[in-house]
Amino acid sequence: MCSNDPNNLPEVNKVKGVAIAVLVFGVISCLGFLVPGQWWGGIGGVLAVIGASVLLCCSGSGASASAGSHIGAGVLIASAAIVHAVAVIVYILFWANVVNAVNDNCDDDVYSYNQDGVDCDDLASGVGAFIGVLIWPIIVIDIATFCVELICAIFSFQAAQAVRAQALPTTTGVPVAKPV
């Protein structure tokens, strides 16, 4: 597995291990694009996938590890975590508004059993259940994704600090890479 490279610093290996989880959850959270008009989770998923990909593919290893790529990935993943936190709030509000709108229509006698052949209580519970089945799994995925992204962003900044602190040997004042 790419997180056990003996040439990397322990911090770099740790962030690469968590980046795998961020990549998986980021791809899954792209399901947020399926919620009508509520694309927050999908945008967060795209940011997470890009940030995790930078860590897994483009951050270098051993003496060539790049602090800049860890910082860039950390910023992308932290942004994804913020977007996922907003997405959870927006999705809960969306669900509550839909359920309340149907219930308000029942209370205002927009639908009445005698007139339309529709039992309003059945309609309200059916719509609430349908929307709930669609949106609550996305909310749970976004909460889990937020947690993993937050951990990965912190680890990414720690790895960048460790890479910067790693002293390269110098010969006549010019830093050179350590031989592998």
C-alpha angles and dihedrals in degrees: 000000000000093000094069099062107145090207092062129081114256090247091055092049090049094052092047090054092052091043089065089059091046090052092051094045091043092056091047093047089058082083083085087084086070094065105094111251093348107099099156097107092048093052090049089050092053091050090049093050092050093046094047091046090054090053095046100040112019110032096087127226138247114355092352094061110133122223089196094059090049091051092047092049090046091054092048093048093045088051089050090051091053091048091050091050089052090046092057091053093045093048093050090049090047091052092047092048093051093049092045093048092055092046091048090053088053092049092048091051092242085141118034128174094231096050106040103016089243122127103218096208090054091048093050094048092045094051092044092050093046094050091042093054090052102041107033095064088051090050092051091048091049092050091051090045091051091054095048092045092051091052092046093049091052092047090047093056090046090051091050089052091049092049091051091048093052104104117221117216114252132214115196092342097307117112114232132187119261113255113253 
